[in-house]
Amino acid sequence: MAVITRFLSVINIPLVLRAQFVLKEIATGLTISWLSLFALELMRPGIVSLHLDLNLILVLALSAWVISILGKKAT
């Protein structure tokens, strides 16, 4: 993330746009990591923990909501 911030400061983008870009990248990274965890959880042998799956689905939904809000604000 520091590399992205340094790159954006070099090309002289206003601070608000830089912050939105960095937040969007963080939200995207969180969503990808949660999707990976969810896929690993589904591939686990045996009975899948319903409680954990519901928590992961909730986090995925919240991550998608945050990304959609950031996408609307960035455009």
Phi and psi restraints in degrees (range 20) as a CNS / XPLOR table:
assign (resid 1 and name C) (resid 2 and name N)
       (resid 2 and name CA) (resid 2 and name C) 1.0 -62.9 20.0 2
assign (resid 2 and name N) (resid 2 and name CA)
       (resid 2 and name C) (resid 3 and name N) 1.0 -35.6 20.0 2
assign (resid 2 and name C) (resid 3 and name N)
       (resid 3 and name CA) (resid 3 and name C) 1.0 -64.8 20.0 2
assign (resid 3 and name N) (resid 3 and name CA)
       (resid 3 and name C) (resid 4 and name N) 1.0 -42.7 20.0 2
assign (resid 3 and name C) (resid 4 and name N)
       (resid 4 and name CA) (resid 4 and name C) 1.0 -63.0 20.0 2
assign (resid 4 and name N) (resid 4 and name CA)
       (resid 4 and name C) (resid 5 and name N) 1.0 -45.3 20.0 2
assign (resid 4 and name C) (resid 5 and name N)
       (resid 5 and name CA) (resid 5 and name C) 1.0 -63.3 20.0 2
assign (resid 5 and name N) (resid 5 and name CA)
       (resid 5 and name C) (resid 6 and name N) 1.0 -42.1 20.0 2
assign (resid 5 and name C) (resid 6 and name N)
       (resid 6 and name CA) (resid 6 and name C) 1.0 -64.1 20.0 2
assign (resid 6 and name N) (resid 6 and name CA)
       (resid 6 and name C) (resid 7 and name N) 1.0 -42.7 20.0 2
assign (resid 6 and name C) (resid 7 and name N)
       (resid 7 and name CA) (resid 7 and name C) 1.0 -61.1 20.0 2
assign (resid 7 and name N) (resid 7 and name CA)
       (resid 7 and name C) (resid 8 and name N) 1.0 -44.5 20.0 2
assign (resid 7 and name C) (resid 8 and name N)
       (resid 8 and name CA) (resid 8 and name C) 1.0 -67.3 20.0 2
assign (resid 8 and name N) (resid 8 and name CA)
       (resid 8 and name C) (resid 9 and name N) 1.0 -33.9 20.0 2
assign (resid 8 and name C) (resid 9 and name N)
       (resid 9 and name CA) (resid 9 and name C) 1.0 -70.9 20.0 2
assign (resid 9 and name N) (resid 9 and name CA)
       (resid 9 and name C) (resid 10 and name N) 1.0 -30.2 20.0 2
assign (resid 9 and name C) (resid 10 and name N)
       (resid 10 and name CA) (resid 10 and name C) 1.0 -69.2 20.0 2
assign (resid 10 and name N) (resid 10 and name CA)
       (resid 10 and name C) (resid 11 and name N) 1.0 -39.4 20.0 2
assign (resid 10 and name C) (resid 11 and name N)
       (resid 11 and name CA) (resid 11 and name C) 1.0 -86.0 20.0 2
assign (resid 11 and name N) (resid 11 and name CA)
       (resid 11 and name C) (resid 12 and name N) 1.0 6.5 20.0 2
assign (resid 11 and name C) (resid 12 and name N)
       (resid 12 and name CA) (resid 12 and name C) 1.0 60.9 20.0 2
assign (resid 12 and name N) (resid 12 and name CA)
       (resid 12 and name C) (resid 13 and name N) 1.0 51.1 20.0 2
assign (resid 12 and name C) (resid 13 and name N)
       (resid 13 and name CA) (resid 13 and name C) 1.0 -89.3 20.0 2
assign (resid 13 and name N) (resid 13 and name CA)
       (resid 13 and name C) (resid 14 and name N) 1.0 140.1 20.0 2
assign (resid 13 and name C) (resid 14 and name N)
       (resid 14 and name CA) (resid 14 and name C) 1.0 -53.9 20.0 2
assign (resid 14 and name N) (resid 14 and name CA)
       (resid 14 and name C) (resid 15 and name N) 1.0 150.6 20.0 2
assign (resid 14 and name C) (resid 15 and name N)
       (resid 15 and name CA) (resid 15 and name C) 1.0 -58.8 20.0 2
assign (resid 15 and name N) (resid 15 and name CA)
       (resid 15 and name C) (resid 16 and name N) 1.0 -39.4 20.0 2
assign (resid 15 and name C) (resid 16 and name N)
       (resid 16 and name CA) (resid 16 and name C) 1.0 -62.5 20.0 2
assign (resid 16 and name N) (resid 16 and name CA)
       (resid 16 and name C) (resid 17 and name N) 1.0 -44.4 20.0 2
assign (resid 16 and name C) (resid 17 and name N)
       (resid 17 and name CA) (resid 17 and name C) 1.0 -66.2 20.0 2
assign (resid 17 and name N) (resid 17 and name CA)
       (resid 17 and name C) (resid 18 and name N) 1.0 -36.7 20.0 2
assign (resid 17 and name C) (resid 18 and name N)
       (resid 18 and name CA) (resid 18 and name C) 1.0 -63.5 20.0 2
assign (resid 18 and name N) (resid 18 and name CA)
       (resid 18 and name C) (resid 19 and name N) 1.0 -44.4 20.0 2
assign (resid 18 and name C) (resid 19 and name N)
       (resid 19 and name CA) (resid 19 and name C) 1.0 -63.0 20.0 2
assign (resid 19 and name N) (resid 19 and name CA)
       (resid 19 and name C) (resid 20 and name N) 1.0 -42.3 20.0 2
assign (resid 19 and name C) (resid 20 and name N)
       (resid 20 and name CA) (resid 20 and name C) 1.0 -63.5 20.0 2
assign (resid 20 and name N) (resid 20 and name CA)
       (resid 20 and name C) (resid 21 and name N) 1.0 -40.7 20.0 2
assign (resid 20 and name C) (resid 21 and name N)
       (resid 21 and name CA) (resid 21 and name C) 1.0 -64.0 20.0 2
assign (resid 21 and name N) (resid 21 and name CA)
       (resid 21 and name C) (resid 22 and name N) 1.0 -45.5 20.0 2
assign (resid 21 and name C) (resid 22 and name N)
       (resid 22 and name CA) (resid 22 and name C) 1.0 -64.9 20.0 2
assign (resid 22 and name N) (resid 22 and name CA)
       (resid 22 and name C) (resid 23 and name N) 1.0 -43.0 20.0 2
assign (resid 22 and name C) (resid 23 and name N)
       (resid 23 and name CA) (resid 23 and name C) 1.0 -62.3 20.0 2
assign (resid 23 and name N) (resid 23 and name CA)
       (resid 23 and name C) (resid 24 and name N) 1.0 -39.2 20.0 2
assign (resid 23 and name C) (resid 24 and name N)
       (resid 24 and name CA) (resid 24 and name C) 1.0 -65.1 20.0 2
assign (resid 24 and name N) (resid 24 and name CA)
       (resid 24 and name C) (resid 25 and name N) 1.0 -40.0 20.0 2
assign (resid 24 and name C) (resid 25 and name N)
       (resid 25 and name CA) (resid 25 and name C) 1.0 -65.0 20.0 2
assign (resid 25 and name N) (resid 25 and name CA)
       (resid 25 and name C) (resid 26 and name N) 1.0 -39.9 20.0 2
assign (resid 25 and name C) (resid 26 and name N)
       (resid 26 and name CA) (resid 26 and name C) 1.0 -64.1 20.0 2
assign (resid 26 and name N) (resid 26 and name CA)
       (resid 26 and name C) (resid 27 and name N) 1.0 -45.7 20.0 2
assign (resid 26 and name C) (resid 27 and name N)
       (resid 27 and name CA) (resid 27 and name C) 1.0 -63.0 20.0 2
assign (resid 27 and name N) (resid 27 and name CA)
       (resid 27 and name C) (resid 28 and name N) 1.0 -40.2 20.0 2
assign (resid 27 and name C) (resid 28 and name N)
       (resid 28 and name CA) (resid 28 and name C) 1.0 -64.3 20.0 2
assign (resid 28 and name N) (resid 28 and name CA)
       (resid 28 and name C) (resid 29 and name N) 1.0 -43.2 20.0 2
assign (resid 28 and name C) (resid 29 and name N)
       (resid 29 and name CA) (resid 29 and name C) 1.0 -62.6 20.0 2
assign (resid 29 and name N) (resid 29 and name CA)
       (resid 29 and name C) (resid 30 and name N) 1.0 -39.9 20.0 2
assign (resid 29 and name C) (resid 30 and name N)
       (resid 30 and name CA) (resid 30 and name C) 1.0 -64.3 20.0 2
assign (resid 30 and name N) (resid 30 and name CA)
       (resid 30 and name C) (resid 31 and name N) 1.0 -42.6 20.0 2
assign (resid 30 and name C) (resid 31 and name N)
       (resid 31 and name CA) (resid 31 and name C) 1.0 -63.0 20.0 2
assign (resid 31 and name N) (resid 31 and name CA)
       (resid 31 and name C) (resid 32 and name N) 1.0 -43.9 20.0 2
assign (resid 31 and name C) (resid 32 and name N)
       (resid 32 and name CA) (resid 32 and name C) 1.0 -63.6 20.0 2
assign (resid 32 and name N) (resid 32 and name CA)
       (resid 32 and name C) (resid 33 and name N) 1.0 -41.2 20.0 2
assign (resid 32 and name C) (resid 33 and name N)
       (resid 33 and name CA) (resid 33 and name C) 1.0 -67.6 20.0 2
assign (resid 33 and name N) (resid 33 and name CA)
       (resid 33 and name C) (resid 34 and name N) 1.0 -38.8 20.0 2
assign (resid 33 and name C) (resid 34 and name N)
       (resid 34 and name CA) (resid 34 and name C) 1.0 -68.5 20.0 2
assign (resid 34 and name N) (resid 34 and name CA)
       (resid 34 and name C) (resid 35 and name N) 1.0 -36.4 20.0 2
assign (resid 34 and name C) (resid 35 and name N)
       (resid 35 and name CA) (resid 35 and name C) 1.0 -62.8 20.0 2
assign (resid 35 and name N) (resid 35 and name CA)
       (resid 35 and name C) (resid 36 and name N) 1.0 -39.5 20.0 2
assign (resid 35 and name C) (resid 36 and name N)
       (resid 36 and name CA) (resid 36 and name C) 1.0 -64.1 20.0 2
assign (resid 36 and name N) (resid 36 and name CA)
       (resid 36 and name C) (resid 37 and name N) 1.0 -45.0 20.0 2
assign (resid 36 and name C) (resid 37 and name N)
       (resid 37 and name CA) (resid 37 and name C) 1.0 -62.8 20.0 2
assign (resid 37 and name N) (resid 37 and name CA)
       (resid 37 and name C) (resid 38 and name N) 1.0 -39.5 20.0 2
assign (resid 37 and name C) (resid 38 and name N)
       (resid 38 and name CA) (resid 38 and name C) 1.0 -64.2 20.0 2
assign (resid 38 and name N) (resid 38 and name CA)
       (resid 38 and name C) (resid 39 and name N) 1.0 -42.1 20.0 2
assign (resid 38 and name C) (resid 39 and name N)
       (resid 39 and name CA) (resid 39 and name C) 1.0 -64.2 20.0 2
assign (resid 39 and name N) (resid 39 and name CA)
       (resid 39 and name C) (resid 40 and name N) 1.0 -42.1 20.0 2
assign (resid 39 and name C) (resid 40 and name N)
       (resid 40 and name CA) (resid 40 and name C) 1.0 -64.2 20.0 2
assign (resid 40 and name N) (resid 40 and name CA)
       (resid 40 and name C) (resid 41 and name N) 1.0 -38.4 20.0 2
assign (resid 40 and name C) (resid 41 and name N)
       (resid 41 and name CA) (resid 41 and name C) 1.0 -64.3 20.0 2
assign (resid 41 and name N) (resid 41 and name CA)
       (resid 41 and name C) (resid 42 and name N) 1.0 -39.6 20.0 2
assign (resid 41 and name C) (resid 42 and name N)
       (resid 42 and name CA) (resid 42 and name C) 1.0 -69.9 20.0 2
assign (resid 42 and name N) (resid 42 and name CA)
       (resid 42 and name C) (resid 43 and name N) 1.0 -28.4 20.0 2
assign (resid 42 and name C) (resid 43 and name N)
       (resid 43 and name CA) (resid 43 and name C) 1.0 -84.0 20.0 2
assign (resid 43 and name N) (resid 43 and name CA)
       (resid 43 and name C) (resid 44 and name N) 1.0 -5.7 20.0 2
assign (resid 43 and name C) (resid 44 and name N)
       (resid 44 and name CA) (resid 44 and name C) 1.0 -66.2 20.0 2
assign (resid 44 and name N) (resid 44 and name CA)
       (resid 44 and name C) (resid 45 and name N) 1.0 134.0 20.0 2
assign (resid 44 and name C) (resid 45 and name N)
       (resid 45 and name CA) (resid 45 and name C) 1.0 -69.9 20.0 2
assign (resid 45 and name N) (resid 45 and name CA)
       (resid 45 and name C) (resid 46 and name N) 1.0 153.0 20.0 2
assign (resid 45 and name C) (resid 46 and name N)
       (resid 46 and name CA) (resid 46 and name C) 1.0 92.5 20.0 2
assign (resid 46 and name N) (resid 46 and name CA)
       (resid 46 and name C) (resid 47 and name N) 1.0 -164.7 20.0 2
assign (resid 46 and name C) (resid 47 and name N)
       (resid 47 and name CA) (resid 47 and name C) 1.0 -77.7 20.0 2
assign (resid 47 and name N) (resid 47 and name CA)
       (resid 47 and name C) (resid 48 and name N) 1.0 127.4 20.0 2
assign (resid 47 and name C) (resid 48 and name N)
       (resid 48 and name CA) (resid 48 and name C) 1.0 -79.6 20.0 2
assign (resid 48 and name N) (resid 48 and name CA)
       (resid 48 and name C) (resid 49 and name N) 1.0 133.6 20.0 2
assign (resid 48 and name C) (resid 49 and name N)
       (resid 49 and name CA) (resid 49 and name C) 1.0 -67.1 20.0 2
assign (resid 49 and name N) (resid 49 and name CA)
       (resid 49 and name C) (resid 50 and name N) 1.0 114.9 20.0 2
assign (resid 49 and name C) (resid 50 and name N)
       (resid 50 and name CA) (resid 50 and name C) 1.0 -65.3 20.0 2
assign (resid 50 and name N) (resid 50 and name CA)
       (resid 50 and name C) (resid 51 and name N) 1.0 -38.9 20.0 2
assign (resid 50 and name C) (resid 51 and name N)
       (resid 51 and name CA) (resid 51 and name C) 1.0 -61.4 20.0 2
assign (resid 51 and name N) (resid 51 and name CA)
       (resid 51 and name C) (resid 52 and name N) 1.0 -46.0 20.0 2
assign (resid 51 and name C) (resid 52 and name N)
       (resid 52 and name CA) (resid 52 and name C) 1.0 -65.6 20.0 2
assign (resid 52 and name N) (resid 52 and name CA)
       (resid 52 and name C) (resid 53 and name N) 1.0 -40.0 20.0 2
assign (resid 52 and name C) (resid 53 and name N)
       (resid 53 and name CA) (resid 53 and name C) 1.0 -63.5 20.0 2
assign (resid 53 and name N) (resid 53 and name CA)
       (resid 53 and name C) (resid 54 and name N) 1.0 -40.4 20.0 2
assign (resid 53 and name C) (resid 54 and name N)
       (resid 54 and name CA) (resid 54 and name C) 1.0 -65.9 20.0 2
assign (resid 54 and name N) (resid 54 and name CA)
       (resid 54 and name C) (resid 55 and name N) 1.0 -37.7 20.0 2
assign (resid 54 and name C) (resid 55 and name N)
       (resid 55 and name CA) (resid 55 and name C) 1.0 -64.4 20.0 2
assign (resid 55 and name N) (resid 55 and name CA)
       (resid 55 and name C) (resid 56 and name N) 1.0 -41.9 20.0 2
assign (resid 55 and name C) (resid 56 and name N)
       (resid 56 and name CA) (resid 56 and name C) 1.0 -64.8 20.0 2
assign (resid 56 and name N) (resid 56 and name CA)
       (resid 56 and name C) (resid 57 and name N) 1.0 -40.8 20.0 2
assign (resid 56 and name C) (resid 57 and name N)
       (resid 57 and name CA) (resid 57 and name C) 1.0 -63.4 20.0 2
assign (resid 57 and name N) (resid 57 and name CA)
       (resid 57 and name C) (resid 58 and name N) 1.0 -40.6 20.0 2
assign (resid 57 and name C) (resid 58 and name N)
       (resid 58 and name CA) (resid 58 and name C) 1.0 -62.6 20.0 2
assign (resid 58 and name N) (resid 58 and name CA)
       (resid 58 and name C) (resid 59 and name N) 1.0 -44.2 20.0 2
assign (resid 58 and name C) (resid 59 and name N)
       (resid 59 and name CA) (resid 59 and name C) 1.0 -65.0 20.0 2
assign (resid 59 and name N) (resid 59 and name CA)
       (resid 59 and name C) (resid 60 and name N) 1.0 -40.4 20.0 2
assign (resid 59 and name C) (resid 60 and name N)
       (resid 60 and name CA) (resid 60 and name C) 1.0 -61.6 20.0 2
assign (resid 60 and name N) (resid 60 and name CA)
       (resid 60 and name C) (resid 61 and name N) 1.0 -42.9 20.0 2
assign (resid 60 and name C) (resid 61 and name N)
       (resid 61 and name CA) (resid 61 and name C) 1.0 -64.2 20.0 2
assign (resid 61 and name N) (resid 61 and name CA)
       (resid 61 and name C) (resid 62 and name N) 1.0 -43.2 20.0 2
assign (resid 61 and name C) (resid 62 and name N)
       (resid 62 and name CA) (resid 62 and name C) 1.0 -65.8 20.0 2
assign (resid 62 and name N) (resid 62 and name CA)
       (resid 62 and name C) (resid 63 and name N) 1.0 -38.4 20.0 2
assign (resid 62 and name C) (resid 63 and name N)
       (resid 63 and name CA) (resid 63 and name C) 1.0 -64.1 20.0 2
assign (resid 63 and name N) (resid 63 and name CA)
       (resid 63 and name C) (resid 64 and name N) 1.0 -42.8 20.0 2
assign (resid 63 and name C) (resid 64 and name N)
       (resid 64 and name CA) (resid 64 and name C) 1.0 -63.6 20.0 2
assign (resid 64 and name N) (resid 64 and name CA)
       (resid 64 and name C) (resid 65 and name N) 1.0 -38.0 20.0 2
assign (resid 64 and name C) (resid 65 and name N)
       (resid 65 and name CA) (resid 65 and name C) 1.0 -64.8 20.0 2
assign (resid 65 and name N) (resid 65 and name CA)
       (resid 65 and name C) (resid 66 and name N) 1.0 -44.2 20.0 2
assign (resid 65 and name C) (resid 66 and name N)
       (resid 66 and name CA) (resid 66 and name C) 1.0 -62.8 20.0 2
assign (resid 66 and name N) (resid 66 and name CA)
       (resid 66 and name C) (resid 67 and name N) 1.0 -43.3 20.0 2
assign (resid 66 and name C) (resid 67 and name N)
       (resid 67 and name CA) (resid 67 and name C) 1.0 -63.5 20.0 2
assign (resid 67 and name N) (resid 67 and name CA)
       (resid 67 and name C) (resid 68 and name N) 1.0 -40.2 20.0 2
assign (resid 67 and name C) (resid 68 and name N)
       (resid 68 and name CA) (resid 68 and name C) 1.0 -66.5 20.0 2
assign (resid 68 and name N) (resid 68 and name CA)
       (resid 68 and name C) (resid 69 and name N) 1.0 -37.5 20.0 2
assign (resid 68 and name C) (resid 69 and name N)
       (resid 69 and name CA) (resid 69 and name C) 1.0 -66.2 20.0 2
assign (resid 69 and name N) (resid 69 and name CA)
       (resid 69 and name C) (resid 70 and name N) 1.0 -45.4 20.0 2
assign (resid 69 and name C) (resid 70 and name N)
       (resid 70 and name CA) (resid 70 and name C) 1.0 -64.3 20.0 2
assign (resid 70 and name N) (resid 70 and name CA)
       (resid 70 and name C) (resid 71 and name N) 1.0 -36.7 20.0 2
assign (resid 70 and name C) (resid 71 and name N)
       (resid 71 and name CA) (resid 71 and name C) 1.0 -64.9 20.0 2
assign (resid 71 and name N) (resid 71 and name CA)
       (resid 71 and name C) (resid 72 and name N) 1.0 -38.8 20.0 2
assign (resid 71 and name C) (resid 72 and name N)
       (resid 72 and name CA) (resid 72 and name C) 1.0 -68.5 20.0 2
assign (resid 72 and name N) (resid 72 and name CA)
       (resid 72 and name C) (resid 73 and name N) 1.0 -37.8 20.0 2
assign (resid 72 and name C) (resid 73 and name N)
       (resid 73 and name CA) (resid 73 and name C) 1.0 -72.7 20.0 2
assign (resid 73 and name N) (resid 73 and name CA)
       (resid 73 and name C) (resid 74 and name N) 1.0 -30.8 20.0 2
assign (resid 73 and name C) (resid 74 and name N)
       (resid 74 and name CA) (resid 74 and name C) 1.0 -74.6 20.0 2
assign (resid 74 and name N) (resid 74 and name CA)
       (resid 74 and name C) (resid 75 and name N) 1.0 -24.5 20.0 2
